[in-house]
Amino acid sequence: MAEFDVSVLTIRCGTHTVRAVAENAAAARRQIQSECDKGHNHCPAEWCTDDVQTTIVQVKQVALDDVTIIAADSVGLGTFYTDDTLRRARIVRRDPGDSR
């Protein structure tokens, strides 16, 4: 199974990324959407406690994680995706044993 980064947009919280392990992008989207529908919005407690609406806006398959990104203004870790894009982002990682 592959890893996917699923971008979730919440009205009061903004956009954040959740890592999911699934067979394909559609399965990753369904998994995270199902969790959001059940009220598990992956919203960090410091962002909000009563979200109004949650929408999945993007699903990308991870090719390499923790790659070093060297830019003119900084150096940091990021993720390389199968569509040849790089992103430096904070990822919410779920414990594989988490039943949510």
DSSP file (Angstrom, degrees, kcal/mol; ACC not computed):
  #  RESIDUE AA STRUCTURE BP1 BP2  ACC     N-H-->O    O-->H-N    N-H-->O    O-->H-N    TCO  KAPPA ALPHA  PHI   PSI    X-CA   Y-CA   Z-CA
    1    1 A M              0   0    0      0, 0.0     2,-0.2     0, 0.0    22,-0.2   0.000 360.0 360.0 360.0 153.4    0.0    0.0    0.0
    2    2 A A  E     -A   22   0A   0     20,-2.1    20,-2.4     1,-0.0     2,-0.4  -0.615 360.0-116.9-105.2 162.7    1.1    3.5   -0.7
    3    3 A E  E     -A   21   0A   0     59,-0.4    59,-2.6    18,-0.2     2,-0.4  -0.817  29.7-170.9 -99.1 140.8    1.1    6.7    1.4
    4    4 A F  E     -AB  20  61A   0     16,-3.0    16,-3.0    -2,-0.4     2,-0.6  -0.980  19.8-140.3-130.8 142.6   -1.0    9.7    0.5
    5    5 A D  E     -AB  19  60A   0     55,-2.8    55,-2.3    -2,-0.4     2,-0.6  -0.922  21.2-161.8 -99.6 120.9   -1.1   13.2    1.8
    6    6 A V  E     -AB  18  59A   0     12,-3.2    12,-2.6    -2,-0.6     2,-0.5  -0.916   8.5-145.0-108.4 118.1   -4.7   14.4    1.9
    7    7 A S  E     -AB  17  58A   0     51,-2.9    50,-2.4    -2,-0.6    51,-1.1  -0.732  16.9-165.5 -85.8 123.5   -5.3   18.2    2.2
    8    8 A V  E     -AB  16  56A   0      8,-3.2     8,-2.2    -2,-0.5     2,-0.5  -0.941   5.6-157.4-114.8 126.7   -8.3   19.0    4.3
    9    9 A L  E     -AB  15  55A   0     46,-3.6    46,-2.9    -2,-0.5     2,-0.4  -0.909   9.4-173.6-104.6 123.6   -9.9   22.4    4.3
   10   10 A T  E  >  -AB  14  54A   0      4,-2.5     4,-2.7    -2,-0.5    44,-0.2  -0.957  26.9-131.0-116.9 138.9  -12.0   23.4    7.3
   11   11 A I  T  4 S+     0   0    0     42,-2.0    -1,-0.1    -2,-0.4    43,-0.1   0.890 105.4  28.2 -56.2 -47.3  -13.9   26.7    7.3
   12   12 A R  T  4 S+     0   0    0     41,-0.2    -1,-0.2     1,-0.1    39,-0.0   0.668 127.6  42.8 -88.9 -16.8  -12.7   27.9   10.7
   13   13 A C  T  4 S-     0   0    0      1,-0.3     2,-0.2    -3,-0.1    -2,-0.2   0.697  93.3-137.2-106.6 -21.9   -9.3   26.2   10.8
   14   14 A G  E  <  -A   10   0A   0     -4,-2.7    -4,-2.5     2,-0.0     2,-0.4  -0.607  47.8 -31.9  93.4-160.3   -7.8   26.5    7.3
   15   15 A T  E     +A    9   0A   0     -6,-0.2     2,-0.3    -2,-0.2    -6,-0.2  -0.815  59.1 164.9-103.4 136.3   -6.0   23.8    5.4
   16   16 A H  E     -A    8   0A   0     -8,-2.2    -8,-3.2    -2,-0.4     2,-0.4  -0.951  29.5-120.4-142.4 163.7   -3.9   21.1    6.9
   17   17 A T  E     -Ac   7  91A   0     73,-0.8    75,-2.4    -2,-0.3     2,-0.4  -0.879  17.1-164.9-115.1 136.6   -2.6   17.7    5.6
   18   18 A V  E     -Ac   6  92A   0    -12,-2.6   -12,-3.2    -2,-0.4     2,-0.5  -0.964  17.4-134.9-119.1 133.6   -3.3   14.3    6.9
   19   19 A R  E     +A    5   0A   0     73,-2.0    75,-0.5    -2,-0.4     2,-0.3  -0.766  28.0 179.9 -89.3 129.6   -1.2   11.2    5.9
   20   20 A A  E     -A    4   0A   0    -16,-3.0   -16,-3.0    -2,-0.5     2,-0.6  -0.970  23.9-141.2-130.0 145.8   -3.1    8.1    5.0
   21   21 A V  E     +A    3   0A   0     -2,-0.3     2,-0.3   -18,-0.2   -18,-0.2  -0.935  43.6 139.8-105.3 122.8   -2.1    4.6    3.9
   22   22 A A  E     -A    2   0A   0    -20,-2.4   -20,-2.1    -2,-0.6     3,-0.1  -0.942  62.9-104.8-154.8 171.1   -4.3    3.2    1.2
   23   23 A E  S    S-     0   0    0     -2,-0.3     2,-0.3   -22,-0.2    -1,-0.1   0.847  97.9 -11.4 -72.6 -34.9   -4.3    1.2   -2.1
   24   24 A N  S  > S-     0   0    0    -22,-0.1     4,-2.1     1,-0.1     5,-0.2  -0.926  78.3 -87.8-155.7 177.4   -4.9    4.3   -4.2
   25   25 A A  H  > S+     0   0    0     -2,-0.3     4,-2.4     1,-0.2     5,-0.2   0.873 122.4  53.6 -63.5 -38.4   -5.8    8.0   -4.1
   26   26 A A  H  > S+     0   0    0      1,-0.2     4,-2.4     2,-0.2    -1,-0.2   0.907 109.3  48.5 -64.1 -40.9   -9.6    7.4   -4.2
   27   27 A A  H  > S+     0   0    0      2,-0.2     4,-2.4     1,-0.2    -1,-0.2   0.884 111.0  50.8 -65.8 -38.5   -9.4    5.0   -1.3
   28   28 A A  H  X S+     0   0    0     -4,-2.1     4,-2.3     2,-0.2     5,-0.2   0.915 110.9  48.9 -63.8 -42.9   -7.3    7.6    0.7
   29   29 A R  H  X S+     0   0    0     -4,-2.4     4,-2.7     1,-0.2     5,-0.2   0.927 112.3  47.8 -61.8 -45.8   -9.9   10.2   -0.1
   30   30 A R  H  X S+     0   0    0     -4,-2.4     4,-2.5     2,-0.2    -2,-0.2   0.899 110.6  52.6 -62.2 -40.9  -12.8    7.9    1.0
   31   31 A Q  H  X S+     0   0    0     -4,-2.4     4,-1.8     2,-0.2    -2,-0.2   0.944 114.9  39.3 -61.1 -49.8  -10.9    7.0    4.2
   32   32 A I  H  X S+     0   0    0     -4,-2.3     4,-2.3     2,-0.2    -1,-0.2   0.885 115.3  52.6 -70.7 -38.2  -10.3   10.6    5.3
   33   33 A Q  H  X S+     0   0    0     -4,-2.7     4,-2.6    -5,-0.2    -1,-0.2   0.901 108.4  51.9 -63.0 -39.6  -13.8   11.7    4.2
   34   34 A S  H  X S+     0   0    0     -4,-2.5     4,-1.3    -5,-0.2    -1,-0.2   0.907 110.1  48.3 -61.8 -42.7  -15.4    8.9    6.2
   35   35 A E  H  <>S+     0   0    0     -4,-1.8     5,-2.8     1,-0.2    -2,-0.2   0.890 111.8  49.3 -65.6 -39.2  -13.5   10.0    9.3
   36   36 A C  H ><5S+     0   0    0     -4,-2.3     3,-1.7     1,-0.2    -2,-0.2   0.909 107.6  54.5 -65.8 -40.8  -14.5   13.6    8.7
   37   37 A D  H 3<5S+     0   0    0     -4,-2.6    -1,-0.2     1,-0.3    -2,-0.2   0.806 106.8  52.3 -62.4 -28.8  -18.2   12.6    8.3
   38   38 A K  T 3<5S-     0   0    0     -4,-1.3    -1,-0.3    -5,-0.2    -2,-0.2   0.428 127.5 -99.6 -86.5   0.8  -17.9   10.8   11.7
   39   39 A G  T < 5S+     0   0    0     -3,-1.7     2,-1.3    -4,-0.2    -3,-0.2   0.476  88.2 124.4  95.6   2.1  -16.6   14.0   13.4
   40   40 A H      < +     0   0    0     -5,-2.8    -1,-0.2    -6,-0.2    -2,-0.1  -0.675  28.2 163.4 -92.9  80.7  -12.9   13.0   13.3
   41   41 A N        -     0   0    0     -2,-1.3    -1,-0.2    -5,-0.1    -5,-0.1   0.407  47.6-126.5 -85.9   3.1  -11.8   16.2   11.4
   42   42 A H        +     0   0    0      1,-0.2   -34,-0.1    -7,-0.1    -2,-0.1   0.800  55.7 155.7  57.7  28.5   -8.1   15.9   12.2
   43   43 A C        -     0   0    0      2,-0.0    -1,-0.2     6,-0.0    -2,-0.1  -0.782  46.8-122.0 -90.3 115.8   -8.4   19.5   13.5
   44   44 A P    >>  -     0   0    0      0, 0.0     3,-2.3     0, 0.0     4,-1.2  -0.288  22.2-120.1 -56.5 140.4   -5.7   20.3   16.0
   45   45 A A  T 34 S+     0   0    0      1,-0.3    -2,-0.0     2,-0.2    -3,-0.0   0.805 111.2  58.8 -54.9 -33.7   -7.3   21.3   19.4
   46   46 A E  T 34 S+     0   0    0      1,-0.2    -1,-0.3     3,-0.0     3,-0.1   0.661 102.9  55.4 -74.0 -12.4   -5.6   24.7   19.3
   47   47 A W  T <4 S-     0   0    0     -3,-2.3     2,-0.3     1,-0.3    -2,-0.2   0.936 121.8 -39.6 -83.9 -51.2   -7.2   25.5   15.9
   48   48 A C     <  -     0   0    0     -4,-1.2    -1,-0.3     1,-0.1     3,-0.1  -0.986  30.2-151.9-168.1 165.0  -10.9   25.0   16.8
   49   49 A T  S    S+     0   0    0     -2,-0.3     2,-0.2     1,-0.1    -1,-0.1   0.516  92.4  42.3-121.6 -13.5  -13.4   22.9   18.7
   50   50 A D  S    S-     0   0    0    -38,-0.0    -1,-0.1     0, 0.0     2,-0.1  -0.613  73.0-170.1-136.5  77.2  -16.5   23.3   16.6
   51   51 A D        -     0   0    0     -2,-0.2     3,-0.1    -3,-0.1    -3,-0.0  -0.366  11.5-157.3 -69.9 145.8  -15.8   23.2   12.9
   52   52 A V  S    S+     0   0    0      1,-0.3     2,-0.3    -2,-0.1    -1,-0.1   0.880  70.7   1.7 -90.2 -45.6  -18.6   24.1   10.6
   53   53 A Q        -     0   0    0      2,-0.0   -42,-2.0     0, 0.0     2,-0.4  -0.998  56.4-161.2-149.4 141.1  -17.6   22.4    7.3
   54   54 A T  E     +B   10   0A   0     -2,-0.3     2,-0.4   -44,-0.2   -44,-0.2  -0.992  12.9 179.2-126.6 131.1  -14.7   20.1    6.2
   55   55 A T  E     -B    9   0A   0    -46,-2.9   -46,-3.6    -2,-0.4     2,-0.6  -0.994  26.8-133.2-133.1 135.8  -13.8   19.5    2.6
   56   56 A I  E     +B    8   0A   0     -2,-0.4   -48,-0.2   -48,-0.2     3,-0.1  -0.793  28.1 173.8 -86.0 122.6  -11.0   17.4    1.1
   57   57 A V  E     +     0   0A   0    -50,-2.4     2,-0.3    -2,-0.6   -49,-0.1   0.653  56.9  11.0-106.2 -19.1   -9.3   19.5   -1.5
   58   58 A Q  E     -B    7   0A   0    -51,-1.1   -51,-2.9     2,-0.0     2,-0.4  -0.978  47.3-164.1-162.9 144.5   -6.4   17.4   -2.7
   59   59 A V  E     +B    6   0A   0     -2,-0.3     2,-0.4   -53,-0.2   -53,-0.2  -0.990  17.1 179.2-132.1 124.5   -4.8   14.0   -2.5
   60   60 A K  E     -B    5   0A   0    -55,-2.3   -55,-2.8    -2,-0.4     2,-0.4  -0.984  26.5-126.4-128.4 137.1   -1.2   13.4   -3.5
   61   61 A Q  E     -B    4   0A   0     -2,-0.4    21,-2.2   -57,-0.2     2,-0.4  -0.667  27.4-127.1 -82.4 132.1    0.8   10.2   -3.5
   62   62 A V  E     +D   81   0B   0    -59,-2.6   -59,-0.4    -2,-0.4    19,-0.2  -0.625  30.4 172.9 -80.5 129.4    4.1   10.4   -1.5
   63   63 A A  E    S+     0   0B   0     17,-2.7     2,-0.4     1,-0.4    18,-0.2   0.829  73.5   3.7 -97.3 -51.7    7.2    9.3   -3.4
   64   64 A L  E     -D   80   0B   0     16,-2.1    16,-3.0     3,-0.0    -1,-0.4  -1.000  67.7-155.8-137.2 136.8    9.9   10.2   -0.8
   65   65 A D  E    S+D   79   0B   0     -2,-0.4    14,-0.2    14,-0.2    16,-0.0  -0.801  72.2  22.5-111.1 155.5    9.4   11.7    2.6
   66   66 A D  E    S+     0   0B   0     12,-0.8     2,-0.2    -2,-0.3    13,-0.2   0.874  77.5 163.9  59.1  41.6   11.9   13.8    4.6
   67   67 A V  E     -D   78   0B   0     11,-2.0    11,-2.2    -3,-0.3     2,-0.6  -0.612  43.1-110.2 -83.1 151.3   13.8   15.0    1.6
   68   68 A T  E     -D   77   0B   0     -2,-0.2     2,-0.6     9,-0.2     9,-0.2  -0.734  29.6-160.2 -86.1 122.2   16.1   18.0    2.1
   69   69 A I  E     -D   76   0B   0      7,-3.8     7,-2.3    -2,-0.6     2,-0.6  -0.909   2.8-164.8-104.0 122.2   14.8   21.1    0.4
   70   70 A I  E     +D   75   0B   0     -2,-0.6     2,-0.2     5,-0.2     5,-0.2  -0.937  17.0 168.7-110.0 115.6   17.4   23.8   -0.2
   71   71 A A        -     0   0    0      3,-3.1     3,-0.1    -2,-0.6    -2,-0.0  -0.709  49.6-101.1-119.0 171.3   16.0   27.2   -1.1
   72   72 A A  S    S+     0   0    0     -2,-0.2     3,-0.1     1,-0.2    -1,-0.0   0.828 121.8  34.7 -62.0 -31.9   17.5   30.6   -1.4
   73   73 A D  S    S-     0   0    0      1,-0.2     2,-0.3     0, 0.0    -1,-0.2   0.586 126.9  -7.2-103.1 -11.0   16.1   31.6    2.0
   74   74 A S        -     0   0    0     -3,-0.1    -3,-3.1     2,-0.0     2,-0.4  -0.991  51.5-125.1-169.6 171.2   16.3   28.3    4.0
   75   75 A V  E     +D   70   0B   0     -2,-0.3     2,-0.3    -5,-0.2    -5,-0.2  -0.996  42.8 140.1-128.9 135.9   16.9   24.6    4.2
   76   76 A G  E     -D   69   0B   0     -7,-2.3    -7,-3.8    -2,-0.4     2,-0.2  -0.978  48.4 -83.5-163.7 174.0   14.4   22.2    5.6
   77   77 A L  E     +D   68   0B   0     -2,-0.3     2,-0.2    -9,-0.2    -9,-0.2  -0.592  49.7 153.1 -87.8 150.6   12.7   18.8    5.2
   78   78 A G  E     -D   67   0B   0    -11,-2.2   -11,-2.0    -2,-0.2   -12,-0.8  -0.826  38.5 -92.8-155.1-166.2    9.8   18.2    2.9
   79   79 A T  E     -DE  65  87B   0      8,-2.4     8,-2.0    -2,-0.2     2,-0.5  -0.971  20.0-149.0-127.1 138.2    8.0   15.7    0.8
   80   80 A F  E     -DE  64  86B   0    -16,-3.0   -17,-2.7    -2,-0.4   -16,-2.1  -0.927  20.8-154.1-106.7 129.4    8.5   14.7   -2.8
   81   81 A Y  E >   -D   62   0B   0      4,-2.7     3,-1.7    -2,-0.5   -19,-0.2  -0.606  27.8-111.0-104.7 162.8    5.3   13.5   -4.6
   82   82 A T  T 3  S+     0   0    0    -21,-2.2   -20,-0.1     1,-0.3    -1,-0.1   0.686 115.5  64.1 -66.9 -17.6    4.8   11.2   -7.6
   83   83 A D  T 3  S-     0   0    0    -22,-0.3    -1,-0.3     2,-0.1     3,-0.1   0.212 121.2-106.6 -89.3  16.9    3.6   14.2   -9.7
   84   84 A D  S <  S+     0   0    0     -3,-1.7     2,-0.3     1,-0.2    -2,-0.2   0.718  77.8 130.9  68.5  25.0    7.1   15.7   -9.3
   85   85 A T        -     0   0    0     -4,-0.1    -4,-2.7     2,-0.0     2,-0.3  -0.788  44.7-147.7-105.4 153.7    6.1   18.4   -6.8
   86   86 A L  E     -E   80   0B   0     -2,-0.3     2,-0.3    -6,-0.2    -6,-0.2  -0.889  14.5-175.8-113.7 148.2    7.8   19.2   -3.5
   87   87 A R  E     -E   79   0B   0     -8,-2.0    -8,-2.4    -2,-0.3     2,-0.8  -0.970  20.8-154.9-146.9 133.3    6.1   20.5   -0.4
   88   88 A R        +     0   0    0     -2,-0.3     2,-0.3   -10,-0.2   -10,-0.2  -0.921  45.7 142.7-100.0 108.8    7.3   21.7    2.9
   89   89 A A        -     0   0    0     -2,-0.8     2,-0.6   -12,-0.1    -2,-0.1  -0.976  56.9-107.3-148.7 157.5    4.4   21.1    5.2
   90   90 A R        -     0   0    0     -2,-0.3   -73,-0.8     2,-0.0     2,-0.4  -0.799  39.7-157.3 -86.7 122.9    3.3   20.0    8.6
   91   91 A I  E     -c   17   0A   0     -2,-0.6     2,-0.8   -75,-0.1   -73,-0.2  -0.852  13.4-138.3-106.3 134.9    1.8   16.6    8.3
   92   92 A V  E     -c   18   0A   0    -75,-2.4   -73,-2.0    -2,-0.4     2,-0.5  -0.839  25.5-158.0 -88.6 113.4   -0.6   15.1   10.9
   93   93 A R        -     0   0    0     -2,-0.8     2,-0.3   -75,-0.2   -73,-0.1  -0.826   0.5-150.7 -99.6 128.7    0.5   11.5   11.3
   94   94 A R        -     0   0    0     -2,-0.5   -76,-0.0   -75,-0.5    -2,-0.0  -0.713  24.4-109.6 -94.0 146.8   -2.0    9.0   12.6
   95   95 A D    >   -     0   0    0     -2,-0.3     3,-2.9     1,-0.1    -1,-0.0  -0.625  25.1-131.9 -70.3 127.3   -0.9    5.9   14.5
   96   96 A P  T 3  S+     0   0    0      0, 0.0    -1,-0.1     0, 0.0   -75,-0.0   0.764 108.2  55.4 -55.1 -25.6   -1.6    2.9   12.3
   97   97 A G  T 3  S+     0   0    0      3,-0.0     2,-0.3     2,-0.0    -2,-0.0   0.461  78.7 119.3 -85.5  -1.3   -3.3    1.2   15.2
   98   98 A D    <   -     0   0    0     -3,-2.9    -4,-0.0     1,-0.1     0, 0.0  -0.502  54.7-154.5 -68.5 126.3   -5.7    4.1   15.6
   99   99 A S              0   0    0     -2,-0.3    -1,-0.1     1,-0.2    -2,-0.0   0.479 360.0 360.0 -84.1  -2.0   -9.2    2.8   15.1
  100  100 A R              0   0    0    -65,-0.0    -1,-0.2     0, 0.0   -60,-0.1   0.535 360.0 360.0 -66.3 360.0  -10.7    6.1   13.9
